[in-house]
Amino acid sequence: MEIVKEMRISDVLEIAPQTAEIFMGFGMSCFACPMGEGETIEEAAMVHGIDLEELLKMLNQAINE
């Protein structure tokens, strides 16, 4: 499996709960608010000013360990 930018944060957390720490490490607590339900990783990264490629890299490392 690979996490991609089009995935919703809530879907990622459902299939890989360990990624919550990664999101929190980037200052993204979106999954705890209503926006996180429909927000994609790409949208959240843009809103929070986060490097999307770095975030995806870390998320994919977390699910492949």
Steps between C-alpha positions, in 0.01 A plus 500: 500500500610856436365818651440763233409869514142442383415284801285644776672530836216311668547207259874487566441498875243225467733266313821610675435646847873525566513794257328723757842569654634612161210740445541639853874539449425730207259701715197351330228416745246507216383150573353626825286767331208476257716617207716189533213279394498625143838666464763335283863482601584747225236752615609475863868543411419809297290656777769431761795602281656154515733342245268245341777275368669479841169421669418224250849357536466476878147359484607228257804416711273460802270253326782298347700444820 
